[in-house]
């Protein structure tokens, strides 16, 4: 908090003498902490925050406002800052000494402001509210949202607290299946195409243990399997020509991570990683 000093003078008979300098410090009575509920975020998900304000003074601290920067960071000349969070309307709750109280006023925009808060002498208040992860949040592995709040009021120096939440890391896979041709003659050739997409920020590798399984009906004979356009050795899969059961070995498939980029409007775009497997045989 603020330090201060002052000095007195003594005048007599045209003589001026100065006293020693005394110093002191104004100790703040407000402290604030901020925590996130949950250990990570996902694009399009939500994060709930808890802000606790403690008043160690002997008088109520009234007219306190709490400003949340919604994790704003970076930016360009065209976009002042990227804002990875937005307030979910109507979610704020206020507790005074653990007892539910009247919710504060809310002003939501580039930042979030809760107003009209009174922290009782020797007591505390707690704000609990939910935010949504916006399209401007970074989904790249290693990214995090650092969210800061400032509590202040007339006669009280601002106090701040931050909470850092990392992005969830790992593959997020999806599968589509196609058949060519859709109409085939007896003893003709069919090709099944399996497209595996990964919208996550980490590669699906051997440790992930990806397994693709299918049972072909009608059963295929003379099966050929390709991965990424190249013929795949039969040591990577098991095929039963009697039942038509096809299963890849655990970890034989790798699906690259998605790639992320920042668009001019500040939003994050992503291109999924793709792996294509084909199974061709005679019916």
C-alpha positions in Angstrom: 0.0 0.0 0.0 1.0 3.7 0.0 3.8 5.0 2.1 3.8 8.6 3.3 6.2 11.0 5.0 6.1 14.5 6.3 8.3 17.1 8.2 7.4 20.1 10.4 9.2 23.5 10.6 9.6 25.8 13.6 10.0 29.5 13.0 11.2 32.1 15.6 13.0 35.4 15.5 13.7 35.0 11.8 15.1 31.5 12.3 13.5 28.4 10.7 14.3 25.0 11.8 13.1 21.7 10.4 12.0 18.6 12.4 13.0 15.1 11.6 11.1 13.3 8.8 8.5 10.8 10.0 7.3 8.0 7.7 4.3 5.8 7.8 2.3 3.4 5.6 -1.4 3.1 4.9 -2.2 -0.6 5.1 -5.0 -1.8 2.8 -7.9 -3.6 4.3 -9.2 -5.4 1.2 -7.7 -8.5 -0.3 -9.0 -10.5 -3.2 -8.5 -14.0 -4.5 -9.7 -15.7 -7.7 -10.0 -19.4 -8.5 -11.4 -21.3 -11.4 -13.7 -24.3 -11.0 -12.1 -27.0 -13.2 -8.5 -27.5 -14.3 -8.8 -26.8 -18.0 -10.9 -25.3 -20.8 -12.1 -26.5 -24.2 -13.0 -24.2 -27.1 -16.7 -23.6 -26.9 -16.9 -24.8 -23.3 -17.4 -22.9 -20.1 -15.3 -21.9 -17.0 -16.8 -21.0 -13.6 -14.9 -18.5 -11.4 -15.0 -17.8 -7.7 -13.9 -14.4 -6.5 -13.5 -13.8 -2.8 -13.0 -10.4 -1.2 -12.0 -10.1 2.5 -12.3 -6.8 4.5 -9.9 -6.8 7.5 -11.0 -3.3 8.5 -13.3 -2.1 11.3 -15.8 -0.5 8.9 -17.9 -1.8 6.1 -16.4 -1.4 2.6 -19.3 -0.2 0.5 -19.6 0.8 -3.1 -17.0 -1.8 -4.2 -16.8 -2.8 -7.9 -15.2 -5.9 -9.3 -13.9 -5.7 -12.8 -13.0 -8.9 -14.7 -10.9 -8.4 -17.8 -12.3 -11.7 -19.3 -8.8 -12.9 -20.1 -8.1 -10.2 -22.7 -4.7 -10.5 -24.3 -2.6 -9.7 -27.4 -4.3 -7.9 -30.2 -3.4 -6.1 -33.4 -3.9 -2.5 -34.7 -7.2 -3.7 -36.2 -8.3 -5.6 -33.0 -7.4 -4.0 -29.7 -7.3 -7.3 -27.8 -8.5 -10.9 -28.1 -11.1 -11.7 -25.5 -11.3 -15.5 -24.8 -14.2 -15.3 -22.4 -17.8 -13.9 -22.2 -20.1 -13.7 -19.3 -23.1 -16.0 -19.2 -26.0 -13.8 -18.4 -27.8 -14.3 -15.1 -25.2 -16.7 -13.6 -23.6 -14.5 -10.9 -24.3 -15.3 -7.3 -23.1 -13.4 -4.2 -22.5 -14.8 -0.8 -21.9 -12.7 2.3 -20.1 -14.8 4.9 -21.3 -17.9 3.2 -24.9 -16.8 3.2 -26.7 -16.0 -0.2 -27.1 -12.3 -0.7 -28.5 -9.9 -3.3 -26.7 -10.3 -6.7 -24.7 -7.3 -7.7 -25.4 -5.1 -10.8 -23.7 -6.4 -13.9 -22.2 -4.5 -16.9 -20.9 -6.9 -19.6 -18.9 -5.9 -22.6 -15.2 -6.0 -23.5 -14.8 -6.3 -19.7 -17.2 -7.5 -17.0 -18.1 -5.2 -14.1 -20.0 -6.2 -10.9 -21.1 -3.1 -8.9 -22.7 -2.1 -5.7 -20.9 -4.6 -3.5 -20.6 -4.1 0.3 -18.0 -6.1 2.2 -18.8 -6.1 5.9 -16.2 -5.1 8.5 -14.1 -8.1 9.4 -16.0 -10.2 6.9 -16.0 -11.4 3.3 -18.1 -11.7 0.2 -17.8 -14.3 -2.6 -18.9 -14.0 -6.2 -19.5 -17.1 -8.3 -20.2 -16.7 -12.0 -19.9 -18.6 -15.3 -18.1 -17.6 -18.4 -18.2 -19.1 -21.9 -15.0 -19.8 -23.9 -15.3 -17.7 -27.0 -14.0 -18.3 -30.6 -11.1 -15.9 -29.8 -9.6 -18.4 -27.2 -6.5 -20.2 -28.4 -6.9 -24.0 -28.8 -3.3 -24.7 -29.5 -1.5 -27.1 -27.1 0.2 -25.1 -24.3 -2.2 -22.2 -24.5 -3.9 -20.8 -21.4 -6.5 -18.2 -20.3 -5.1 -15.8 -17.7 -8.1 -14.0 -16.2 -7.7 -11.1 -13.8 -10.1 -9.3 -11.5 -9.7 -5.9 -9.8 -11.7 -4.9 -6.7 -11.8 -1.2 -5.9 -13.9 1.6 -4.4 -13.7 5.1 -3.1 -11.1 5.3 -0.3 -9.7 1.8 -1.2 -6.7 1.2 -3.3 -7.3 -1.4 -6.1 -6.4 -5.0 -5.4 -6.1 -7.6 -8.1 -6.0 -11.4 -8.4 -5.6 -13.8 -11.4 -6.4 -17.3 -12.3 -4.7 -19.3 -15.1 -6.5 -22.1 -16.8 -4.7 -24.2 -19.4 -6.4 -25.6 -22.6 -7.3 -29.2 -22.6 -4.8 -31.2 -24.6 -5.4 -34.4 -26.5 -6.8 -35.8 -29.7 -10.6 -35.5 -30.5 -11.4 -38.1 -33.2 -14.3 -38.6 -35.5 -15.0 -41.3 -38.2 -16.9 -41.3 -41.5 -17.3 -44.2 -43.8 -18.0 -44.2 -47.6 -18.7 -47.0 -50.1 -17.6 -47.1 -53.8 -19.4 -48.1 -55.9 -22.8 -48.2 -54.3 -24.1 -50.6 -56.9 -21.8 -53.6 -57.7 -22.1 -56.7 -59.8 -21.6 -60.2 -58.5 -17.9 -60.9 -58.1 -17.3 -57.2 -58.5 -15.0 -55.0 -56.5 -16.0 -52.8 -53.5 -13.9 -50.2 -51.7 -14.7 -48.9 -48.2 -13.1 -45.6 -47.3 -12.7 -44.7 -43.7 -11.8 -41.0 -43.0 -10.5 -40.3 -39.5 -10.4 -36.7 -38.5 -8.7 -35.1 -35.4 -10.0 -31.7 -34.2 -7.9 -31.9 -31.0 -4.5 -30.2 -30.4 -2.5 -33.4 -30.0 -1.7 -36.3 -32.3 -3.4 -39.6 -31.9 -0.3 -41.9 -31.9 0.6 -45.3 -30.8 0.1 -44.4 -27.1 -3.5 -43.4 -27.9 -4.2 -47.0 -29.1 -6.6 -46.1 -31.9 -8.5 -49.2 -33.2 -10.7 -49.2 -36.3 -13.1 -52.2 -36.5 -15.8 -53.2 -39.0 -17.6 -56.3 -40.2 -18.1 -56.4 -44.0 -21.4 -57.8 -45.2 -21.2 -59.1 -47.8 -17.8 -60.6 -47.0 -14.8 -59.4 -49.0 -12.1 -61.6 -50.5 -8.7 -60.7 -51.8 -8.6 -57.7 -49.4 -6.1 -54.8 -50.0 -5.8 -52.1 -47.4 -4.2 -48.7 -47.9 -3.2 -46.0 -45.4 -2.8 -42.5 -46.8 -2.8 -44.0 -50.3 0.0 -46.5 -49.7 -0.5 -50.2 -49.3 -0.6 -51.2 -45.7 1.1 -54.3 -44.5 -1.2 -57.0 -43.1 0.9 -57.0 -39.9 -1.1 -53.8 -39.0 -4.6 -55.4 -39.1 -6.5 -58.7 -38.7 -9.1 -59.7 -41.3 -11.2 -62.8 -41.2 -12.4 -63.8 -44.7 -15.0 -66.1 -43.3 -16.9 -63.6 -41.0 -15.8 -60.4 -42.7 -14.4 -59.0 -39.5 -11.7 -56.3 -39.9 -9.8 -54.9 -37.0 -6.6 -52.8 -37.0 -4.0 -53.4 -34.4 -4.0 -51.1 -31.4 -1.7 -48.1 -32.0 -1.1 -48.9 -35.7 -3.1 -45.8 -36.8 -1.7 -42.2 -36.4 -4.0 -39.2 -36.9 -2.2 -35.8 -36.9 -3.3 -33.0 -34.6 -5.4 -30.2 -35.9 -3.6 -26.9 -36.9 -4.8 -23.6 -35.5 -4.5 -20.1 -37.0 -5.7 -16.6 -36.0 -8.2 -15.0 -38.5 -8.1 -11.2 -39.1 -11.3 -10.7 -37.0 -9.5 -12.3 -34.0 -11.2 -15.7 -34.0 -9.3 -18.9 -34.1 -9.7 -21.2 -37.0 -8.7 -24.8 -37.2 -8.1 -27.5 -39.8 -8.4 -31.1 -38.6 -5.8 -33.7 -39.0 -6.9 -36.4 -41.4 -6.0 -40.0 -41.9 -7.6 -42.1 -44.7 -7.8 -45.9 -44.7 -9.3 -47.9 -47.6 -10.3 -51.5 -47.7 -10.8 -53.0 -51.2 -12.0 -56.5 -52.0 -14.2 -58.7 -54.1 -17.8 -59.6 -53.2 
